[in-house]
Amino acid sequence: MQIRIEGGKGKKDRYTILLKKILELLRIYFKEFNPNYYLFEGQGSSKEKPLTYSERSISAILAKAVGQAGIQKHITVHTLRHSFATHLLENGTDLRYIQSLLGHGSSKTTEIYIHITTKGFDQIVSPLDRLNLDD
């Protein structure tokens, strides 16, 4: 139940959480699109020339989703990363696990999230697992 991210933020590789609720959707996606090399391949990708999504394409996809959701706040991909870390911390996830999930080399980088949260630490749950995706 993990996803390997290659060349993520800071060009670092890491593993992060695969949501149980997303796994079935990924299986459906895989059967429909039959990707050649990457799970999500950029436009024009082929077996001979696998292409990833560019940062610009990812930002455009996010901007479209934010607009469709009616969110007025300025949201970036980094906002999602920041929110993920903050919610994990608020749900009681140990800072060392968050450091690993975000691919931070230093705990000092992860510690910036400590001053943001005021909620109690009671359990480790992915914040995305709390989403109602059954609709």
Number of C-alpha atoms within 10 A of each C-alpha: 9 11 11 12 15 11 10 12 14 8 10 13 13 18 15 16 13 15 16 13 15 12 12 11 11 12 11 11 14 14 9 9 11 13 16 16 15 14 13 16 17 14 12 9 17 13 10 8 10 15 17 16 14 12 10 9 13 13 16 13 11 16 17 12 12 16 11 9 9 9 11 8 8 8 13 15 13 11 11 12 12 13 14 18 24 21 18 22 27 23 19 15 19 14 17 14 16 21 18 16 16 22 21 17 11 11 13 10 12 20 14 10 19 13 8 11 12 9 11 10 13 11 13 14 15 18 17 17 14 10 9 8 10 5 3
